[in-house]
Amino acid sequence: MLSARKDCVHCHGGPKILIELFHNNGLDSIHADAGREDFTKQPGDKGRFRVPTLRNVALTAPYMHDGRFRDLTEVLNHYGGHIVESETLSSFLSKLVLTEEGKKDIISFLNTLTDKDFITDKRFSDPAL
């Protein structure tokens, strides 16, 4: 579990449970979507995307910039052994060593980040207002 905690904080640390950066988290070796490179025109930004907050993450499926993972277990499976090497892979990324129990613990923790008051507040129920 310490491995997951150490690695997750690179992107999801800080008071907002995110660090406002762009990372390549090893989804592809050849990027169909250039990500941040489309804006910066810098080759080092290929395949890098903004790191989302973990606040209410249990409610925001599907996951990743392209929605390829339908649940948090699939996300953890990616970080637990399916990170793909590429030239712009964020340097700190490494395979997380997670047991099935460890995955359940992380998902339980992520569920605690659901802000029930916010999601039930009628003032925020209609984005057109």
C-alpha positions in Angstrom: 0.0 0.0 0.0 2.9 2.4 0.7 3.9 2.1 -3.0 0.5 3.3 -4.1 0.5 6.2 -1.7 3.9 7.3 -2.8 3.1 7.1 -6.5 -0.4 8.6 -6.4 0.8 11.8 -4.7 2.8 12.8 -7.7 -0.4 13.7 -9.5 -3.1 13.7 -6.9 -1.4 15.5 -4.0 -2.1 18.9 -2.5 -5.2 20.5 -0.9 -7.3 20.1 -4.0 -6.3 16.4 -4.4 -4.6 17.2 -7.6 -1.4 19.0 -8.7 -2.3 21.2 -11.6 0.0 19.6 -14.2 -0.2 17.6 -17.3 1.1 14.0 -17.4 1.5 11.1 -19.7 0.3 8.2 -17.6 1.2 5.4 -19.9 -2.0 4.7 -21.8 -0.5 4.3 -25.2 2.9 4.1 -27.0 1.5 5.7 -30.1 -0.9 8.5 -29.2 -4.1 8.9 -31.3 -4.8 12.0 -29.3 -1.7 14.3 -29.0 -3.0 15.8 -25.8 -1.2 18.9 -24.6 1.0 18.9 -27.6 -1.9 20.2 -29.7 -1.8 23.4 -27.7 1.9 23.8 -26.9 3.3 22.4 -30.2 6.1 20.9 -27.9 6.9 17.3 -28.8 7.5 16.6 -25.1 3.8 17.2 -24.4 2.6 14.4 -26.7 0.2 12.2 -24.8 0.1 14.5 -21.7 -3.3 15.4 -20.3 -4.5 17.5 -17.3 -4.6 15.6 -14.1 -8.2 15.7 -12.7 -9.1 16.1 -9.1 -10.1 13.1 -7.1 -13.0 15.0 -5.5 -16.2 13.1 -6.4 -14.1 10.7 -8.5 -16.4 7.7 -7.7 -19.1 9.6 -9.6 -17.1 10.6 -12.7 -16.8 7.4 -14.8 -15.8 6.6 -17.4 -12.1 7.4 -16.7 -9.1 8.8 -18.5 -9.2 11.5 -21.2 -10.9 9.2 -23.6 -13.1 7.3 -21.3 -11.5 3.9 -21.9 -11.9 2.6 -18.3 -15.4 2.1 -17.1 -14.6 1.8 -13.4 -12.0 2.5 -10.7 -10.8 -1.1 -10.7 -9.9 -0.8 -14.4 -7.9 2.3 -13.5 -6.0 0.6 -10.7 -5.4 -2.4 -13.0 -3.8 0.0 -15.5 -1.4 1.4 -12.9 -0.8 -2.0 -11.5 0.7 -3.5 -14.6 -0.4 -2.0 -17.9 1.6 1.2 -18.1 2.9 1.5 -21.6 6.4 3.0 -22.2 6.7 6.0 -24.6 9.1 8.9 -25.1 6.9 11.2 -23.1 5.9 8.9 -20.3 6.0 10.9 -17.0 9.3 9.9 -15.4 8.0 9.0 -11.9 5.5 6.5 -13.1 6.1 2.9 -12.2 3.9 -0.1 -11.8 2.0 -0.1 -8.5 2.2 -3.2 -6.5 -1.4 -3.7 -5.5 -3.2 -6.8 -4.0 -6.9 -7.2 -4.6 -7.4 -6.1 -1.0 -5.2 -3.1 -1.6 -7.3 -2.1 -4.6 -10.5 -2.5 -2.5 -8.9 -0.3 0.2 -8.0 2.4 -2.4 -11.5 2.4 -3.9 -13.0 2.6 -0.4 -10.7 5.7 0.3 -11.7 7.2 -3.1 -15.4 6.8 -2.2 -14.8 9.0 0.9 -13.9 11.8 -1.4 -17.5 12.1 -2.5 -19.0 15.4 -1.4 -22.6 14.4 -0.7 -23.6 17.9 0.3 -22.3 19.3 -3.0 -23.9 16.7 -5.2 -27.3 17.1 -3.6 -27.3 20.9 -3.5 -30.1 22.1 -5.8 -28.1 25.3 -6.5 -25.7 23.1 -8.6 -28.3 20.8 -10.2 -28.9 22.7 -13.4 -25.7 23.8 -15.2 -27.7 26.1 -17.5 -28.6 28.4 -14.6 
